[in-house]
Amino acid sequence: MNRKIIITIISLIILVLIGGGVVWYLKVYKSAPNQPVTKNGGNATATSTEEIDTSDWLTYRDEQYGFEVKYPREWDIQNGNPAFESVVTLISPETLKNIAAAVAREKATEIPGGDIVISIINTKNMSVNQYLENNIGPGNIIYYNQTKVNNSLAYEALLGGFGSYYALYLENDNIIYRMLFELKDKKEELSETEMNIINSFQFIN
């Protein structure tokens, strides 16, 4: 058989195979739903939850930093520590019992922190997105996603260190807010109450 004919036949076979691959790719991948993003730029919504009755909840309002958040009246609330950038800590009845038990056993290392710590973060004039990006690495931020909290742009993140902690970051009027869940290391572990606390967070100026 003529050499040119053989080359032509082989070329046609290759083209057919490539064309078939393209068709297969379009059918399988383009029709698949978008997957969650595990870094910046995602569109996952972290805070959707069922409605529960919050009519008897109390409200913590901070005029200095311009935000308020609701919490169940049986929860305890403690002022934060400016040295650690925290503004307020919300503590559930279960965590209060665990703290009391650890204190009674004189086991300081077993004393849990609060359930939700709201802090003002010094980002050194960086936007929240820049701050998260610059702090990704060992012992810091493991990953983050774009999300929403009460219709405000937010970022959910997993923080590393001695353990791992779920957190939400929001930005308003050049202030960066963080809601840190000291006893939870992923969104799926949040209780319905915690989800509703998140959704009650709002800026007041």
C-alpha positions in Angstrom: 0.0 0.0 0.0 1.2 3.5 -0.8 3.0 5.1 2.1 1.0 8.3 1.7 -2.3 6.4 1.9 -1.1 4.7 5.1 -0.2 8.0 6.7 -3.6 9.5 5.6 -5.5 6.5 7.1 -3.6 6.7 10.4 -4.2 10.5 10.6 -7.9 10.0 10.0 -8.0 7.4 12.8 -6.3 9.7 15.2 -8.7 12.5 14.4 -11.7 10.2 14.9 -10.3 9.2 18.4 -9.7 12.8 19.4 -13.2 13.8 18.2 -14.7 11.0 20.2 -12.8 12.0 23.3 -14.0 15.6 23.0 -17.6 14.4 22.7 -17.2 12.1 25.7 -15.7 14.9 27.8 -18.6 17.3 27.0 -21.2 14.7 27.9 -19.6 13.5 31.1 -18.0 16.6 32.6 -19.9 19.6 31.3 -23.2 18.1 32.4 -21.9 17.4 35.9 -22.9 19.9 38.7 -20.2 22.3 40.0 -18.2 20.9 42.9 -17.7 22.8 46.2 -14.6 25.0 46.1 -12.1 24.4 48.9 -10.2 27.7 48.7 -11.1 31.2 47.9 -13.7 32.1 45.3 -16.3 29.5 46.1 -20.0 30.1 46.3 -20.9 27.7 49.0 -23.5 28.8 51.5 -22.4 27.8 55.0 -25.2 29.1 57.1 -28.6 27.8 55.8 -30.7 26.2 58.6 -34.2 25.5 59.7 -36.2 28.1 61.4 -36.4 27.8 65.2 -38.2 30.1 67.7 -35.7 32.8 68.8 -38.3 35.2 70.2 -37.0 34.7 73.7 -33.4 35.0 72.8 -31.2 37.8 74.2 -29.2 40.2 72.1 -25.6 41.2 72.6 -25.0 44.6 71.0 -21.6 46.2 70.6 -21.8 49.9 69.7 -18.0 50.3 69.6 -17.5 47.7 66.9 -21.0 48.0 65.3 -22.5 44.6 65.5 -25.1 42.6 67.3 -25.8 38.9 67.7 -28.6 36.9 69.4 -28.1 34.0 71.7 -30.3 31.7 73.9 -31.0 33.1 77.3 -29.6 30.0 79.0 -26.2 30.6 77.4 -23.6 32.5 79.3 -21.8 35.5 77.8 -18.4 36.8 78.8 -16.5 39.9 77.8 -13.5 39.2 75.6 -9.8 39.7 76.1 -8.4 42.6 74.1 -4.9 41.0 74.2 -6.3 38.2 72.1 -8.4 40.4 69.9 -11.6 38.8 71.3 -14.7 41.0 72.0 -17.2 38.5 73.4 -17.5 34.8 74.1 -20.8 32.8 74.0 -20.9 29.7 76.2 -23.6 27.0 76.0 -25.0 25.3 79.2 -23.2 22.0 78.2 -19.8 23.7 78.0 -20.4 25.5 81.3 -21.0 22.1 82.9 -17.8 20.8 81.3 -15.8 23.8 82.6 -17.2 23.3 86.1 -16.3 19.6 86.0 -12.8 20.3 84.9 -12.3 22.9 87.5 -13.6 20.5 90.2 -11.0 17.9 89.1 -8.4 20.6 89.1 -7.6 19.7 85.5 -6.8 23.1 84.0 -5.7 21.5 80.8 -9.1 20.0 80.3 -11.0 23.2 80.7 -12.8 23.9 77.4 -13.0 27.3 75.9 -16.2 29.0 74.9 -18.4 27.8 72.1 -18.3 31.0 70.0 -15.6 33.7 70.3 -16.3 36.9 68.3 -13.1 38.8 67.7 -11.9 41.9 65.8 -8.8 40.9 63.8 -5.9 43.2 63.0 -5.2 42.5 59.4 -2.6 45.3 59.0 -4.7 47.1 56.5 -5.3 44.0 54.3 -8.8 43.1 53.1 -10.3 40.0 54.6 -9.6 38.1 51.4 -5.9 39.2 51.4 -5.6 38.3 55.1 -6.9 34.8 54.6 -4.7 34.2 51.5 -1.6 35.5 53.2 -2.2 33.3 56.3 -2.7 30.0 54.5 0.0 27.6 55.7 1.1 25.2 58.5 -0.4 26.2 61.9 -2.6 28.9 60.4 -5.5 28.7 57.9 -6.0 25.4 56.3 -8.6 26.5 53.7 -11.3 29.0 53.2 -14.5 29.4 51.1 -16.6 32.4 50.2 -20.1 32.2 51.7 -22.8 34.5 53.2 -23.9 35.3 56.7 -27.3 37.0 57.0 -26.9 38.3 53.4 -23.5 39.7 54.1 -20.4 38.5 52.3 -18.3 36.2 54.5 -15.6 33.6 54.4 -15.7 30.3 56.2 -12.3 28.8 57.2 -10.7 26.0 58.9 -7.9 27.1 61.3 -5.0 24.9 62.3 -2.8 24.9 65.3 -3.0 22.6 68.4 -6.2 21.4 66.9 -8.5 22.6 64.1 -11.3 25.1 64.4 -14.2 26.2 62.2 -14.4 30.0 61.8 -16.3 32.7 59.8 -14.8 36.0 58.7 -16.8 39.1 57.8 -15.7 42.6 56.8 -17.6 45.9 57.4 -16.3 49.5 57.3 -12.7 48.3 57.2 -13.1 46.1 60.3 -12.6 42.4 60.1 -14.8 40.2 62.4 -14.2 36.6 63.2 -16.6 34.1 64.7 -14.5 31.2 66.0 -16.0 27.9 67.1 -13.5 26.6 69.6 -15.1 23.2 70.0 -15.9 22.4 66.4 -13.6 21.7 63.6 -16.1 21.6 60.7 -19.4 23.2 59.7 -21.2 19.9 59.8 -20.7 19.7 63.5 -22.5 22.9 64.2 -25.8 22.6 66.1 -29.0 24.1 65.0 -28.7 26.7 67.8 -25.2 27.7 66.6 -26.4 28.0 63.0 -29.2 30.3 64.2 -26.7 32.4 66.2 -24.6 32.8 63.1 -27.7 33.9 61.1 -28.6 36.5 63.7 -25.3 38.3 63.4 -25.7 41.7 61.8 -23.9 45.0 61.5 -25.6 48.0 63.1 -23.8 50.9 61.4 
